[in-house]
């Protein structure tokens, strides 16, 4: 099994990120809000906290970003997560989300949210296991590239309600 390293994004990661994004399916590109089909430039300098999951050979297998919302919601972080198709189901997404929760809570966030398509069963299960709960269901909110409408769910992790879950995830020691 290949060792996975989770670390902050650096500008030198941009070509490997572009290669990972290029391997995403049309379905994947539909459920990701950002346009990942063009050049990847400046991603390391974007707002918020950003990480990559890399293999021993330097291949980027995953990406996560946590951006603090502005104004009256500045205690909330919005999470984005992308795992390359070849490495899904191996725990990379879980490692990235755990890192985002650690860093977000350390930065003073009390809530982390993510938007997902409701038909992403394995991903929804992973977030549930990590202490995320449903906050909203938006019917017919996503229009696929094929024109088909799909539901979107908003999940949230509330740090103050999830202290036990944080301990189970192995992040409590990092916050002490």
N, C-alpha and C positions, 0 to 999 in steps of 0.2 A: 504494500500500500504506500502511496506517495505521501510524504510529509507535507502538511499545509502550514504556511506561515501567514498570519494576519498582521498587516502593518499599514501605516499611513500611506496614502497615494503620494507618489513623487512624479514630477514631469516626465521622467524617463519611462514611466509606466504607460504613457499614452499609446504607443504603437501596440503593445500587448493588449490593452483595453480595447482598442479598435478591432483587433483580430478576434477577441472574444465576442464583442458586439456583432461583428460580421457573421458569426456562426449562429445567431439567434434566428428562430423561425418567425414566420409571419404572425403566428399566434402570439409568440413572446413579444414581438414589437407592438402588437395591438394593446397589450395590457401594461406596457411601460409608457408613462406619460411623456417622457422626454424623447426627442428624435435621436436615436442612436445609429442612424444609417449614414450619417455624414462623418466628416473628420472629427477626431477626438483631440481637441486642443484646449488647454487651459483648465482641464478638469481638476488638476491638483490645486489650482488657485481659486476654485469656486468657493462659494460661501458654505459654512458649516464644516463638519468633520467628515472625512472620507477615508475609506480603507479599501485595500485589495487583499484577496486571498491568492497567494502565489504557490506554485509547485516548486520543487527543488531545482528544476531547470529554468525557473524564472517565468514560466507561463502563468498568465493571469487567469484564474478560474472563477473569480467572483469579485463583486464590487458592492460596496454599501456606502450610502451617504446619509448623514443625519443633519438636518437643517433646522435651526431654531426659528419658530414662527415669529413674526413681528408684533409689536404693540401689546395689546391686552392678552395675547396668547404667547408671550415670550417665555413662558414656563413649559411650552410644548415643543417637541421636536418631531419633524416629519421624516420618516425613514424611507429610503429607497434601497432596494435589494435586487441584484442581478447575479445569477449563477450561470456559468457557461453550461451549455447543454451536455457536454461530455462528462461533467463531474456532478451532475444533480443526483440527489439521494445519498450522497456520501458525507453529509454533515457540514459542508462548507457554508451553506446559508445559516445554519444554526450558530457556527463560530462567528460569523460576521454580525449577526443580530446580537449575540452576547457581548461582543466588543462594543457595538453601538450603545447598548444599554449601560455598560460599565462607564463609557466615556460620557454619555448623556447625563447620567445621574451625577457623576463627578463634576460636570459642568453646571449643575443646578437645575436640570430639567426634572420635572415631576411627572411628566406624561410624554410618552413616545407613541406616535400613531403611524399607521401604514394603511394604504388603500390597496385592495386586492380584488381580482375577479373572483366571483363566488364559485367558479368551477375549478379552482386550483386546490383540490382536496388535500394533497400532501403538504402544501405550503400552509394552508389554513390549520392543519393539525399541528405542524411545527410551531406556529405562532401561539396556538392555544397552549401547548405544552410549556412554552416559555412565559406564560402568564398574561398573554394578550387576551382581551375580551372584546366582543362585538359592541360597537357604539352606534352604527348606522348601517342600514341597507338601502342602497339607491338603485331602484329598479330601472332597467333599460338605460343605464348611465354610460355604458361603454359601447361604442359603435366600432365593430371590427372592420378591418380593411375590406372584408367581403360584404359589409353593410349590415351584418347580423348584430342585433342588440343583445347585450349581456348585463347582468347585475354586477354592482360593485359593493363591496363591504368595507367599512372602515373599522379597523381593529385598534385598540389602544392598550398600552401597558401603563398602569398607574403605579409609580414607584412606592408611594406611601401605603398602598393597599397590597403590595406584592412582596413585602420583605421576606416572607417564607419562600416564595418562588425564587427570589434572587439568591437565597442561600442554596436552594436546590440546583440552580444553574451554575453555581461555582463562582459567582461574581462578588459575593459578600466580602471575602477577604481583600479584594482589590479596592473596596470602598472604605475600609477601616483606616 
